[in-house]
Amino acid sequence: MTPVVAARVALVTDSTAMLPPEVAAAAGIAVVPLQVVIGAEVHDEGSPEATPEVVAAALREWTPVSTSRPAPEAIAAVYERLAGAGAEAIVSVHLSGQMSGTLESARLAASRSRVPVTVVDTAQVGVATGYAALSGAAVAAAGGSAEAVAAAVRARAAACTSLLYVDTLEYLRRGGRIGAAAALFGGALAVKPLLRIDDGKVVPLERVRTTGRALARLEELAVEAVEGADGQSGQPGQSGQRVQRVEVTVAHLANAERAASLAERLAERLGARLAGEVAFGELGAVLGAHVGPGMIALCVAPVLDDADPSGD
C-alpha cells in the first residue's frame, strides 16, 4: 500500500529496514519488499510464508534459503504511485550497496521516474536503515527539500553503530557476505564471533570463547558506543558536556531469551540516555537467511537534530 503523500518529498525504503507496518505508515514511508527463496518457492519478505521462524526452521533443516533484490520494475511502480499521489520528489533509502543489489535496482528505477529520485546508500543493514529513513521522514514532514531529507538520512545512518553476534559465520560465508578468510575468524575451537558493519560491509570485530561472554561483551560495546556519542549533540549534562540521547534496538533470530535479557540490561544501564524504550524483536527474514539461527543484532542510533528543513 502506498502512503498518502502529506509532504512534497516522499520516502521509500526496503523491507530489510525492519520498520513495522504501522510505523512506516505513520511516517509516510513506502516499503518495497525483498524476496526470500526457500527451496524452490519465492516469497515477499513479511508474507506469512517468509517469516523469521520459517527461515530459521529451513536453515536448521538444511533447506536451501537465499534472497533476491526487488526488480527495478517493482520499485519503479512504487515511485510512480507516489508521484501520482502528489510527490514532487522522492528519497529512496536502502541497505548497503555492498551487500545487496537493491540499491542498483533503485537507481535503475530512479532513471525512469517522472519525478526526481535521490537514492541513498545508507552503508548499513537492518534497523539502522530504518532509523535513517525515519529521520528523513521527519525532515520531509517539516517541509524540507529532497537535499535536506537525504542529508538527514545520511547523517543518521553514519551515526549508527551496528553490532552482531552470530553462532557461526557459515551462513554469511555461504551467501558471500563475508570472505572465506574472515570466516576462519570464528571457525576454531567453537569461538563465538562478534561483528560490526563498517563502511557497508560485515567485518570481524572480536572473538570470544563462550556465548555468555560474547553477549556480555556485546553489551559493553553498546554502552561504549553510547558514551562515544557524547559531546556531538544532545542536552548539556551536569559536567557541561552535551549528553547524547540514543535509540537502541536488539533483534534476534531464534534466540529470544538471550536477546530479551540483553535488552533488559541495556535499558537498566542506559537509563535517561534512552529516547524511549529499548526496542526488541525478531530479525527480518532476509537478513536472517544470511546470519542463521542464534544471531543477535544490536543497533545504537544517536538522536540527531535532524528536523531542520533547511538542511543547514
Backbone hydrogen bonds, N-H to C=O, Kabsch-Sander energy under -0.5 kcal/mol:
donor,donor_aa,acceptor,acceptor_aa,energy
6,A,4,V,-1.0
10,A,8,R,-0.6
10,A,89,A,-2.7
11,L,28,G,-0.8
12,V,91,V,-2.2
13,T,30,A,-2.6
14,D,93,V,-0.6
15,S,32,V,-1.9
17,A,14,D,-1.9
18,M,15,S,-1.5
23,V,20,P,-0.7
24,A,20,P,-2.5
25,A,21,P,-2.4
26,A,22,E,-2.0
27,A,23,V,-1.8
28,G,24,A,-0.7
28,G,25,A,-0.8
29,I,24,A,-2.9
30,A,11,L,-2.5
30,A,28,G,-0.5
32,V,13,T,-2.6
35,Q,68,S,-2.8
36,V,43,H,-3.2
37,V,66,S,-3.4
38,I,36,V,-0.7
38,I,41,E,-2.5
39,G,37,V,-0.6
39,G,64,P,-3.3
40,A,38,I,-0.5
41,E,38,I,-2.1
43,H,36,V,-2.5
45,E,34,L,-3.0
46,G,50,A,-1.0
47,S,44,D,-2.0
50,A,47,S,-1.9
51,T,48,P,-0.5
55,V,51,T,-2.2
56,A,52,P,-2.7
57,A,53,E,-2.2
58,A,54,V,-2.2
59,L,55,V,-2.5
60,R,56,A,-2.1
61,E,57,A,-1.6
62,W,59,L,-1.3
63,T,58,A,-2.6
66,S,37,V,-2.4
68,S,35,Q,-2.4
74,A,71,A,-0.8
75,I,71,A,-1.7
76,A,72,P,-2.9
77,A,73,E,-1.8
78,V,74,A,-1.2
79,Y,75,I,-2.3
80,E,76,A,-2.4
81,R,77,A,-2.0
82,L,78,V,-2.3
83,A,79,Y,-2.5
84,G,80,E,-2.5
85,A,81,R,-1.3
86,G,83,A,-1.3
87,A,82,L,-2.4
88,E,8,R,-2.7
89,A,8,R,-1.5
90,I,116,P,-2.3
91,V,10,A,-2.8
92,S,90,I,-0.5
92,S,118,T,-2.8
93,V,12,V,-3.5
93,V,91,V,-0.6
94,H,120,V,-2.2
96,S,124,Q,-2.8
99,M,96,S,-1.4
100,S,96,S,-0.8
103,L,100,S,-0.5
105,S,101,G,-2.1
106,A,102,T,-2.4
107,R,103,L,-2.3
108,L,104,E,-2.3
109,A,105,S,-2.4
110,A,106,A,-2.5
111,S,107,R,-1.5
112,R,109,A,-1.3
113,S,110,A,-1.1
118,T,90,I,-2.9
119,V,117,V,-0.6
120,V,92,S,-3.3
120,V,118,T,-0.6
121,D,119,V,-0.5
122,T,94,H,-2.2
122,T,120,V,-0.8
128,A,125,V,-1.0
129,T,126,G,-1.4
130,G,126,G,-1.1
131,Y,127,V,-2.8
132,A,128,A,-2.0
133,A,129,T,-2.3
134,L,130,G,-2.3
135,S,131,Y,-2.1
136,G,132,A,-2.0
137,A,133,A,-2.3
138,A,134,L,-1.9
139,V,135,S,-1.6
140,A,136,G,-2.3
141,A,137,A,-2.6
142,A,138,A,-1.2
143,G,140,A,-1.7
144,G,139,V,-2.6
145,S,309,P,-1.0
149,V,145,S,-2.5
150,A,146,A,-2.7
151,A,147,E,-2.2
152,A,148,A,-2.1
153,V,149,V,-2.2
154,R,150,A,-2.5
155,A,151,A,-2.4
156,R,152,A,-2.3
157,A,153,V,-2.4
158,A,154,R,-2.4
159,A,155,A,-1.6
160,C,156,R,-1.0
160,C,157,A,-0.6
161,T,300,V,-2.5
162,S,160,C,-0.5
163,L,161,T,-0.5
163,L,298,L,-3.0
164,L,195,L,-2.5
165,Y,296,I,-3.0
166,V,193,P,-1.5
173,R,169,L,-2.5
174,R,170,E,-2.7
175,G,171,Y,-1.8
176,G,173,R,-1.3
177,R,172,L,-2.0
178,I,172,L,-0.9
183,A,179,G,-1.9
184,L,180,A,-1.0
184,L,181,A,-0.6
185,F,182,A,-1.5
186,G,183,A,-1.2
187,G,184,L,-1.3
188,A,184,L,-0.7
190,A,187,G,-0.5
191,V,188,A,-1.8
192,K,208,V,-3.5
194,L,206,E,-3.2
195,L,164,L,-3.0
196,R,203,V,-2.1
197,I,162,S,-1.8
198,D,196,R,-0.6
198,D,201,K,-2.8
200,G,123,A,-1.1
201,K,198,D,-1.6
202,V,177,R,-0.6
203,V,196,R,-2.6
203,V,201,K,-0.6
205,L,194,L,-2.7
206,E,194,L,-1.4
208,V,192,K,-2.4
214,A,210,T,-2.2
215,L,211,T,-2.5
216,A,212,G,-2.0
217,R,213,R,-2.3
218,L,214,A,-2.1
219,E,215,L,-2.0
220,E,216,A,-1.9
221,L,217,R,-2.5
222,A,218,L,-1.9
223,V,219,E,-2.1
224,E,220,E,-2.5
225,A,221,L,-2.0
226,V,222,A,-1.9
227,E,223,V,-2.5
228,G,224,E,-2.3
229,A,225,A,-0.7
229,A,226,V,-0.9
230,D,226,V,-0.5
230,D,227,E,-1.0
231,G,242,R,-2.9
232,Q,229,A,-1.6
235,Q,243,V,-1.5
237,G,241,Q,-3.1
240,G,237,G,-1.3
243,V,235,Q,-4.1
244,Q,242,R,-0.6
246,V,273,R,-2.4
247,E,301,A,-2.4
249,T,299,C,-2.0
250,V,279,A,-2.7
251,A,297,A,-2.7
252,H,281,G,-1.4
253,L,295,M,-2.0
259,A,255,N,-2.1
260,A,256,A,-2.8
261,S,257,E,-2.0
262,L,258,R,-2.1
263,A,259,A,-2.4
264,E,260,A,-2.2
265,R,261,S,-2.1
266,L,262,L,-2.4
267,A,263,A,-2.1
268,E,264,E,-1.9
269,R,265,R,-2.3
270,L,266,L,-2.8
271,G,267,A,-1.7
273,R,270,L,-2.5
274,L,271,G,-1.8
275,A,246,V,-3.1
276,G,274,L,-1.2
279,A,248,V,-2.6
279,A,277,E,-0.6
281,G,250,V,-1.7
283,L,252,H,-3.5
288,G,284,G,-2.6
289,A,285,A,-1.8
290,H,286,V,-0.6
290,H,287,L,-1.2
291,V,287,L,-0.9
291,V,288,G,-0.5
292,G,288,G,-2.3
294,G,253,L,-3.3
295,M,292,G,-1.2
296,I,165,Y,-2.4
297,A,251,A,-3.0
298,L,163,L,-2.9
299,C,249,T,-2.4
300,V,161,T,-2.4
301,A,247,E,-3.2
301,A,299,C,-0.5
303,V,245,R,-2.7
304,L,302,P,-0.8
306,D,304,L,-1.9
311,G,308,D,-1.5
